Every structure is written in C-alpha cells, then in structure tokens.
Amino acid sequence: MTEEQFPNPLPGISVPNPEELKTLVTMEMPFGRFKGTVLIDLPEPYVVWFKRQGFPKGKLGNLLETLYEIKVNGLESLVRQLKR
C-alpha cells in the first residue's frame, strides 16, 4: 500500500506499514535463543535486549525495531488480532 492508500493518521509519528504488521505475526525468528518463535510472540525483554545491543541490519532489524515500539507502547494486543 502507498501513503495515498493508507494515509498516516498521526502526522509526525511513524506508523508501521500494514504489510510489515502482517509479517510481524507470521515471520519466525531465524536465529538465537528464540529461533522458530513468531516475532510478535518474542518476549519483551528479548526485544529490549536487541534495542540495547543494536538491531540486526536489514528487514529483520527493521521488524524488530517496529516490534520494540509496539511492545513498549502497549500496542501488542492490537497487532496480535492480525494473527487470528
């Protein structure tokens, strides 16, 4: 979707792309302690650890950074609804 099809309802605040949200509820962690866990199901302390240590480069890093913002702002339940 483009910005025209899905306008940002909160100017000045980054809103995740709908495709990115779908990926958060379907993609599995490819490595590490939680390998095989769907990203939205990763424990918050693990995601916070990545924030402190540095997110991986590329798509996974962008997804984990978005997930961090979702979890620390209490929006996880909204995104989890997409999993159903």
HELIX and SHEET records of a PDB file:
HELIX    1   1 PRO A   18  LEU A   24  1                                   7    
HELIX    2   2 LEU A   39  ASP A   41  5                                   3    
HELIX    3   3 GLU A   44  GLN A   53  1                                  10    
HELIX    4   4 GLY A   58  VAL A   72  1                                  15    
HELIX    5   5 GLU A   76  ARG A   80  1                                   5    
HELIX    6   6 GLN A   81  LYS A   83  5                                   3    
END                                                                             
